[in-house]
Amino acid sequence: MRFSVIIPVYNRPDELRELLESLSRQTRVPDEIVVVEDGSVTRADAVVESFKNHLDIHYYFKPNGGQGFARNHGFERSTGDYFVIFDSDALVPPHYFAAVEQRLQTDWLDAYGGPDAAHPSFTPIQKAISYSMTSPFTTGGIRGSKKNLGGKFHPRSFNMGFSRLVYEKIGGYKISRMGEDIEFAIRIIENDFKTGLLPEAFIYHKRRTNFGQFYRQLRFFGRARINIARFFPSELRLVHTFPALFTLFVFSVPVWYFIHPVLFGLAIAVLLLFSILIFTDAVRKEKSLKVGFLSIGAAFVQLIGYGVGFLSEGWKRLREPKGHQETGANMEYPS
């Protein structure tokens, strides 16, 4: 089995260097790495060149069109029979490809997704953000579940693999951002390909380094969920509204003070209970009081950011012509 790794990159040469270093340390080195520079100002060609003696690596530059179309550019130029996609801000443990190959040889999957985790070297705020993106008490719980809310597992493009047959049958990404990985996974499943979670195929995902960046990222994710409903209306389910309902609840708390003191006290108690739950679980997992406190903030930022994006894009969708679709193909990558 030949593995082709496709990595879109946008103005992140230093992150790409760390990713390539982790790929060079694999116990089972991937057969080919395709780096697609998506119109960056700060280019990574010199970084790629420095790995030529260690990896079978190829570099392509294209005008900026978003990460989905950058991945398509890589697919078209890859020679492997199994494609693996990483975001440029990932670190891949040494066992990754050996574990994937072993699993595919014993229990075949046409497409798989792997979870993400926080590396010990991450800052406390990065660990808190990573916790909030994987916690069962936030929207992150679904990402690490063996089944998605619709039944079959939906891989995500930050850590995903699929066979060449999948690509040949359904093509690449139809949209470049705004939920491009969700749309892609839905088409894989609709074409009766077998998908699943590979818990052993985890990566370390660096994500954002401050809450401002994290909020903007999650607001974009909330908008993306509405955009997916433009293509697949049935994919918008009640559970996807939970962050929006949480956001409306948080913003309404001051109003309850003027309506009735008891209701205000109950609202504060609910938020306090939620905060204690997040703190306790984060400390248990990360073994750090500081990360526990930061995880409270990360959870609120995640849910409110997602909720604001969901509500704003939802309102926009209500006012647009029927059948309208957003491509989301522009500039900076959200993840």
ZIFEN-V925772 format. One record per helix or strand. SS is the DSSP state (alpha for helix, beta for strand). FROM is the first residue (numbers start at 1). TO is the last residue. Records with the same first field share a line. If there is no record, write none. Layout:
SS->FROM-TO, FROM-TO
This chain:
beta->3-9, 32-38, 57-62, 82-86, 90-92, 111-113, 116-117, 159-163, 195-197, 203-205
alpha->13-24, 45-49, 67-76, 96-106, 124-134, 139-144, 164-170, 180-190, 211-231, 233-235, 238-259, 261-286, 289-318
